[in-house]
């Protein structure tokens, strides 16, 4: 094999590793992610105990949030549950919290995609959600749980 062929092979391998690193999801939390969860105006413990379980809940004929959002690469991405587990680990919950936090305007339910996107248009939600209308109205108990969590947060100045 010539030196030119080796160069092409090394370049291709480097591109492949680079692409894999770009696409792969982190397994461990970085110190930046941990610090971000700690500094967030949103309450992580309330999220973990009251909000996150909603994403695993079967809601009528709709798919669970987890069914689609653990399989896609959308802005709302949930970590895949470990085989045989029905809840997330602490590390996975922190990664989920990071994803969810990007869809929330602390203190403002009217500007939080996490609340508006799965809400029926008749209830004030977005016109389209491929997972169906998880919440028919703002009176839905799970919608209210998420809204209360958003309202608890102090907006950052």
Secondary structure, DSSP 8 states (H G I E B T S, - for coil): --HHHHHHHHHHHHHHHHHHHHHS--SS--HHHHHHHHH-SS-HHHIIIIIGGGGGS-BTTB--HHHHHTTS-SSS------TT-SS--HHHHHHHHHHHHTT-BTTBGGG-HHHHTTB-GGGT--S--TT--SBSSTT-HHHHHHHHHHHHS----
